[in-house]
């Protein structure tokens, strides 16, 4: 049986509802479960805890996984210093590109 909203009372006074939605990104990930004081089914809100704020629903854009060259590019596009795993991945990407370019030139 699906929740009617009463099961979400635990979430009513939780100070992490907005952070929970930012972490899980339920709408973008078609999430099934409880996040941010809401019951989500296929990324849509089915039930809410009493008194939740609609402003909490705003999700930042999903980003690439850290530890990849794409993650490095996204750090840079957001004006951030790339994390160590993204710096390492970009270094490996550049080495592979140099090797490929040298092999093609030969």
PyMOL commands that set and color helices and strands:
alter all, ss='L'
color gray80, all
select helices_A, chain A and resi 6-11+17-24+54-57+69-77+84-105
alter helices_A, ss='H'
color red, helices_A
select strands_A, chain A and resi 33-35+38-41+44-48
alter strands_A, ss='S'
color yellow, strands_A
deselect
rebuild
show_as cartoon
